[in-house]
């Protein structure tokens, strides 16, 4: 029983270490993420018929950036 518990703990630690290594490789930021959010966020809502929500998102984007 202790052997299987130790094996599971070792596997969990290895998985966590692997996840940490992969996390660094998936960071993709252009530095202009705020711009794409500001431009295309409201447009997405307007195209799908949520006009008021698009304006709310536009105002919140301007105020928070």
DRENVO-627829 format. One record per atom (N, C-alpha, C, O): x, y, z. Coordinates in pm, whole numbers, plus 32768, in hexadecimal, padded with zeros to 4 digits. Example, Ala and Ser with C-alpha at 12.3 -4.5 7.8 and 13.67 -1.06 7.14 Angstrom:
<sites>
85277DC7830C
84CE7E3E830C
85287EB6830C
85907EB4834E
85057F1F82C4
85577F9682CA
850A80038313
853D80728324
</sites>
This chain:
<sites>
80527F898000
800080008000
8057807D8000
803B80DD7FB8
80C1807C8052
811980F08058
816581037FD6
818381747FAF
818380947F92
81CB809B7F14
817780E27EAA
81AB81367E60
80F780C17EA1
80A181017E3E
808981947E5F
807E81E77E06
808181B37EE1
807182407F0A
80EC82907EE5
80E182FF7EB3
816282587EFF
81DE829D7EDC
81EB82AF7E46
821A83177E17
81C0824B7DFA
81C582547D68
816782C27D35
818B830E7CDC
80F082C97D6E
809183307D47
80C483BC7D69
80B2841A7D1C
810283CA7DDC
813A844B7E04
81AA84737DA5
81B284E77D7C
820084147D81
826E84317D24
823884587C9B
826C84B47C5C
81D184137C6C
819484357BEB
815484C07BEE
815E850B7B8E
811484E17C5D
80D585647C69
813E85D27C68
812B863A7C29
81AE85BC7CAC
821A861F7CAB
8255862F7C1F
8273869F7BF5
826585C17BD7
829A85C77B4F
823A86107AF3
8265865F7A9F
81B885F67B02
8155863B7AAF
815586D07ACB
814A87217A6F
816186F57B4A
816487837B6D
81E087C77B34
81D888377B04
825187847B3A
82CC87BD7B02
82C087CD7A6B
82EC88317A33
8285876A7A2A
82738772799A
821387E47976
822A882B7914
81AB87F579C3
814B886179AA
818E88E979BA
81728945796D
81E588F67A1D
822C89757A30
8287899379B8
82908A06798E
82C8892F7983
831E8943790E
82CD89697893
82F689BF7845
825B89287881
82078947780F
81C789D07819
81B08A1277B4
81AA89FA7893
81698A7B78A7
81BB8AED786C
81838B497831
823E8AE6787C
82968B4F7848
82968B5277AF
82A48BBD7774
82878ADF7770
828D8ADC76DE
820C8B0C769D
820C8B297625
81A08B1776E7
81218B4276AE
81048BD676C2
80978C0476A0
81618C2076F9
814A8CAF770C
815F8CF57687
81CF8D027657
80F28D23764E
80F98D6C75D0
80B18DF075E2
80368DF575EA
80FE8E5975E9
80C38EDD75F5
81078F397592
81828F3C7588
80B78F83754A
80EF8FDF74E8
810C90677528
814A90BD74E9
80E0907975A2
80EC90FB75E0
8078915675B9
806791C275F3
802A912B7558
7FB79179752B
7F349132754A
7ECE914B7508
7F3590DB75AB
7EBD909175CF
7E4C90F075F4
7DD990D975D1
7E6D91597639
7E0791BB7660
7DC691FA75E6
7D4E921775E7
7E15920F757C
7DDE924D7503
7D7B91F174BE
7D10921D7492
7D9D917174B3
7D4291137472
7CC2910474C4
7C5590F8748C
7CCF91057547
7C5990FD759D
7C019179758A
7B8791707582
7C4191EB7585
7BF892697575
7BB2926F74EE
7B3F929C74E6
7BF692447486
7BBC924E7400
7B5491E373E2
7AE7920273B2
7B75916673FF
7B1F90F873D2
7ABC90C9743B
7A5E90817419
7ACE90ED74B8
7A6E90C7751F
79E390FD7504
798390B174FB
79D7918274F6
795191B974DA
7919918D7453
78A191777447
796F917E73EF
79409154736B
790290C97373
789C90AE7333
793F907173C1
79098FEA73D1
787B8FF0740A
78218FAD73D8
786890407472
77E3904A74AE
7781908A744E
770E905E7446
77A990F17405
774E913473A8
772390D77338
76AF90D77311
778190887303
775F902C7297
76FB8FC372C6
76A38F9A727A
77078F987343
76AD8F327377
762E8F6B73B6
75E28F2173F4
76178FEC73A6
7599902773CF
7595905E745C
752A90897489
7603905D74A4
76069092752B
763E91207527
76AF91397550
75EC917C74F6
7618920574DE
7640924A7560
76AC9284756A
75E8924575C3
760492897642
7680924E7686
76D2929876BC
768D91CA7683
7700918A76C1
778191B1767A
77EA91BD76BA
777B91C575F7
77EF91F375AC
781B927D75D9
7893929775E7
77BA92D675F0
77DE935C7620
7815935876AE
787193A276D0
77DC93037702
780F92F4778A
789F92C27786
78F592F677CE
78BA92607733
794292297729
79A2929376F3
7A15929B7720
797692E27695
79C9934D765E
79EC93B476C9
7A5F93DF76D3
798A93DC7717
79A1943F7781
79FD940677EC
7A59944A7819
79E5938B7815
7A39934C787A
7AC8933D7846
7B2893517891
7AD8931A77C8
7B5D930C778E
7BA89390778F
7C1F939577B0
7B6493F9776B
7BA6947D7768
7BCB94AA77F5
7C3894DF780B
7B7294957854
7B8B94C278DC
7BFB9473791F
7C4C94AC7969
7C0093F07907
7C63939D794B
7CEA93997906
7D4C93717946
7CF593BF788A
7D7793BF7847
7DAE94467853
7E1C94607822
</sites>
